[in-house]
Amino acid sequence: METLCENSCEFRVHRFEPVLVYPATQTDVEFYFLSNLDQNIAVIMQTIHFFKGEKGKTLNVCQVIREALAKVLVHFYPLAGKLTVSPEGKLVVNCTGEGVQFVEAVADFEIDVVSDCKMPCSKTQANLVHTIPGARSILEVPLVTFQVTRFKCGGFVLGMAMNHCMADGVSASEFLNSWAETARDLSLSTKPFIDRTMLKSREPPKIEFPHHEFQEIDDISNIESLYKDQPVEYRSFYFDSEKLLHLKKKAMEDGRIAGCTKFSLLAAFVWRARTKALKMGANQKIKLLFAIDVRSKMDPPLPKGFFGNGIILAHCLCTAGELDERPFYFAVKLVQDAIKLVTKDYIRSAIDYIEVKRARPSLTATLVLTTWTTLSFDNVDFGWGRQVQTWPGTLPERDVVLFLPHRNEKNAIDLILGLPSSSMNIFEELTQTRMW
């Protein structure tokens, strides 16, 4: 377990003025369709990508990456546009080709000072990502910005701030890989498929399933006051192969489930432990939300290289008492059943539900899981070697838990979350006990 330390990662970075990078050739001028799966997540997602380089050999890294950006934007031209609202009241991209903000920066120390920190810290993140202060709405924030920071040792960091309505984790990692291939003068291994109209709602819309991910829940446990009365602490927890194997044995000891994945185990454990840590009442309804990649579940499947949000929220719903009192396999099976529920018919029903209801998922008494463990960020190579680590550019929101691949152990997972201080102490105790 690592505690967030604001003072452990302070440093100085000199930023140069942002420049606009335009697509290298003329691109289509149009209004670009965003699907209902894009509409609900128009928030800025920040990622920080670390690269080790040799001293003296990365002096031109910013120039190479900036020139490659202009070329790759020809393929991903909606990113150089501007978010606006259609006459129907939906978000669309005006593909103006007005360019993408790119910032060069220089750090006065070596990259190991930050890359070896086991817990991301907000001061570090603020220095490594270019953001736009003072925006009054998401419409005033660029769809994407980039910052490349060079360090004394030759290492460098790419900071990216992208509107989630433009890409999910899979698409974002494919974009970065395409950009890196362009920097190495290679053909794109996966050409982007940017047409999202196959995810349009049906005419007429047809809601065939209950969609409890949008269900409003009453806060009968007074969770809100707990967050207001106490400071939120962020900590990182390390789950190695031994811990995950113990969770698996605990889940399967009753013989009610035949097998389980690392994700279903850890999702069930975190949901259960966080609910206990927040001391929710037994009758408190609680919800778990997590993204499912639907690319292969659609009929027909989404094309290779689909660029956009090919994810849908799966959900689990029960009471805090059920989650606490029933054996561990109960929580694991809820996660497994939620995954099975996401079929092609369910996906279409969810798209149509959003069309009719214009609903956003309610987050009261809800935990949202975000996992980066299956993304291909670690393949990104701009010509100086593959990246060595990815961090979130901002700490998770209070209702979010982030799963990250462990830097040095292939089968291990790092978990980052924030909780009120008293709840964090309980959560930590639950991660250390064998009574799961």
N, C-alpha and C positions, 0 to 999 in steps of 0.2 A: 504494500500500500504506500502511495506517495501523496503527500499533502501539497496543495498549491501554495507556492511561496512567491509572493510578489517581488521580494527583494533579491532572489537568487539569480535572476536572469536579466538584470538591468544592463543596458548597453546603449551606445550612441550609434545612430545611423544617419548618414547625410543623404537626403533625397534631392535629386535634381528635379526640375520642373517637368510635369507630365507632357508627353508628346502624343499626338493622335496618329495612330497607325491605320492606314486605309487598305482595303483589299487591293492586291497588286494589279488586278484588271477590273474592268467594269463588271458589275454584278446586277442582278435583276432589281428593279425598283418596283416594289409591290407591298401589299399588306399581307403579312405572313400569319397563317392560321395557327393558333394555339389550342390544343384540345382541352377537354374538361379535366383531364389528368394533369394538365399544366396549370390551369386556372387557380387551383386551390393552394398552390405552393409558391406564390410570387414573393419569395423572401430571398435575401442575399445570403448565399452560402460561401464561406471563405475556407480555402485550403492553403496549406504551406508545404512546399515540396523541397527537401534538402538534397543537395548534390555535393559529393566530395570531388574536388579538383586539385590538380597539382599547382603549386605556386608558380606564377609566371606564365602558365599555359591557358589561363582563362581570362586574360585581359580584354579579349574581344567578345566575351560571352554575351554581353548585352546586345551588341550589334548583330551577332549571328541570330540570336533568338528573336530580336525585333524584326529583322528582315524575313525570317521564316514565318513570323506571325502574319505579315502582309500577304504572303503566298497562301498560307493555309486558310485565311479568311475568305479567299475566293470560293472555297468549298463550303465553308461555314458562314456564309455572308449574312444570315440574320443576326449574328452576334454584333455586327457593325451597325445595326439599326437602333431604333428607339421604341420603347414600350409606350403604347397608347391604348385608348379605349374605343371600341367599335360602337356604331349606332345601337347595337343590340346590348350594350353594356358589358361587353366581354373584353378581356385583354387581347390585343393583337400587337404584332411588331411591324412598325413602319420601316421597311428596309430602305433607309435613306443612304446607306453607305457612308455615314458621317464619321465613321472611324471608331477606334477603341483606344482608350487611354492607357499609355504604357509609361512606367516610371523606372528610371535607373537609380540605384542607390549603392552606397559604399559603407561598409561597417568597419569600425576601427579595431577589430579584434578577430579572433579565429572562430570558425563555425562550430567547433566542438563545444564552445561555451554554451551554445543554445541547443545544438542537436543532441548533446548528451544529457540534457535535463530529462528526467523521467516523467515529468508532469508539465504539460504546456502551461505557460503563464501569460496572462492577458497583456502585460507590458511587452513581452516578446512579440506576441501576435500583432499588436497595434503598430509595431515598427516594421513589420515584414509584409504588410498588405496595404495596398493603396485604396483608401475609401474616400467617399464624397461626403464631407460634413455639411450639416444644415439643410439637407433635403427635406422638403415638406411632405412628400409622398413617394411611393415606389416608382412613380412615373418620372420623377426627377433624377433617379439614380441610374447610371449607365448599366446596360445589360451585363457587361463584364469589364473589369479592369485588371491590369497586371502590374506587378512590380518584380524586378530582378535585382537582388542585393548580392554584391560581391564581398567576400571576406578576405582578410589578410593572407590566409593560408591557401587561397585559390578556390576554396569552396564557394558555392553560391546557392541562393534560395530563390525559388519562384513562388510568389504569393499571388493567388487568384481569388477574386471576388466576383462570383457569377450569380445572376438571378436564377433561382431554382426552376422557374417556369421555362427556362431554356434547356435544361438538361438535368437528368438524374445522375447518380454516381457512375453508372455504366457509360452513359453518353459523355460525361465530363472526362472520364479516364480515356475514352476513345479519342476525344478531341485532343487531349494532351499528347497522346501517343502519335496522332497524326501530325501535330505541330512539331514534335521531336523528330519524326521521320523526315519531315520537310527540312528541318535544320541540318540533317545529315545527307541531304540531296537524294533521298530515297523516294520511291513511289509509295503512295499510301497503301498500307496492307489492308485497311478497311475503309472503303470510301463511304462517306456519310450519306444516308438516305434521309433527306430533310423534310419530305412531305408527310405531314401528320394527319391529313384528312381522313385516313382510314380509321382514325379514332373519333370521328364525329359521332354524335348521338344518332340514334335511329329516328326515322320519321314514320309514325309518331313514336315518341319515347315509350319504352316498355319496362316498367319496374317489376321484376319477377322475384326478388328476394328482399327480406328485411335487411336494412343497412344500419346496424347498430353502431357502426363507427361514428355516425353522426348524432347518436342519441345524447340528449342533455341529461346530466346527472346532478342531483342535489348534493351539496356539500354538507351532509349532516354530521360530519366529523370535525367541522371547523378547521379544515386544512389551511384555508386562506390565512387565518390569524396566526398560525404557526410560522408561515413564511414571512408575515409582516413583523412579528415580534422578535425574530431571531435572524442573525446574519446567515446567509447561505454560504456553506463551505463546499469547495470542490476537491475531490480526491480521485486518485487513480488506483485501481485494483487489478492485480495480476492473477490470471487464472491459467496455471500451467497444465500440462497433460495429467499430472497426478490429481489435481483438484477436479478436473473435468471427468476423469475416470471415476472418482468417488461420487460425483453427482450422478453419473450414469448408473452406477450400482444402486444408489439410493432410489432412483426413478424406477428401476426394473425389479426391485426386490419383491414387490407384490405380484409379479407376473402378469400385470394388467396391460403392459405394453411390451411389444416384441423388440423394439429398437428405438433409437432416438439420435438426432444429430446434435452437434455441439451447440448450434444456435438454439434449438428447442430447449436444451438443458439450461443454458445460461439465461435465456429469456425467461423461463419459468422461475429460476432461482432469483433473478434480480427483481422481477415483479413481486414475488412473494416477500423477499427481504425488505424491499422498499416500502411495501404496504405495512409490514410490521413496524418498521422504523418510524413511520409517520403516525403510528398508533391509531389507525383508522378503526372506527366502531364496527362491530360484527355485522351490522345491517347496512353498512355503507356499500353501495354499488360501486364497483371499480371496473376499469377498462384498461386493456393493453392494446396498443396499436403498433404495427410494424409493416414495413413495405415488402411487397412481393413483386418480383420481376415477372411481368406478364408477356414478355416477348415471345416465348415459346408456347405460351398457353392460348394465344389467340388463334382463331381459325379464319383465314390462314395466319400463320405466325407472322409477326412483324419482320420486315426485311432485315437482312444483315446490315449492320451499321446504322440502324434506326436512330436518329438524333432527336432527342426530346425526353419526355418522361414516360417510360414504359413500365411504370410501377403503379400499384394500387395498394391501399391500406387494408391489411387483414386485421381482424379484431377478436379479442377474447373478452367476455363479460361474465362477471359473477359477483358475489359479495365478498367483503374482506374476511368475514367469518368462514366462508367455504374455503377460501384460499389458505387460511391459517390452520384450520382444524383438520382438513382432509390430508391424506398422505401426499408426498411430493409428486407422485406420478399424476395426480389429478391436474396440477398446473401444467405439467409437460403435455398431457393429452389435450388440454384446452388449446395449447399452441399448435399441436399437430393437427387438430380438427380445424382450426382456423386456416391453416395452410391448405388443407384439402378442399375447403369450401370455395377457394378461389379457382373457379373453372372459367371457360370461355363465356358461358352464359352469365355467370356472376359478374364478370368484368363488364360485359355489355350492360347489364342491369345497373351497375354502379355508375357508369358513364351517363346513362339515361337519368338516374336519380339526381345527379349533380345538375343536369340540364333542367330538370323540372323544379327541383327544390332550391337551387343555387345555394346549397348548404356547404358549410365547412365543418370538419370534425370538432366536436366539443372536447375540451381538455380537462374539465373538472374531474378530479379523482382518477386521472388517466395518466398512464406511463406510455411514452413514445420511444420505441427502440430504433436506433439508426446504426447500421452495421457497414463497415468498410472492409470487412475481412475477405470478401470475395472480389474486390475491385482490382484492376490491373495497373494501379498507380506505380507499382514498383518496377514496371517494365519501361517507364519513360526514360529516354536517353537522348539528350540534345547533342551528344558528341563527346562528352567528357565522362561517360560512365552512367550507369543507371542510378536513379535516385535511391537514397538510403533510408528515407523516412518520410512519412506524411503526417502532418498535424492538422487538426481543425484550426481555422483562423480565428474562431471565437469559441469561448467555452459554451457547452450545451445549455440550452434554455432549461428552466427549472423542471419541466415535465419530460425532459429528454435524457436518455442514457445512450452513450456512444460506445460501440464496440470497435476496437482497432486491432489490426494484426500486430503481434509483438515483434519488435525490431529484430531480436536475436533468436527467437524460438519459433519455428514454423507452425507448430500446432497450438501455440499459446495465444491468449486473447487478453488485451488490456481493456479495461472498462473505465470510463470517465463519467462521473455524475456529480450533481450538486444537490445538497440537502440542507435544511436548517441544522444548526450545529448539534443540537441534542439528538436529532434523528440520525445524523451522520455517525455519531458515536455508536448508536445501536446497530446501524448498518454494518459498520466495521466489525463489531463483535460477531454478527451473524456470518460474515465471510470467513471468520477464523474458527468457528465452532464446527464440529462434525455432526451436529444435530440438525442437519438440513432435511 
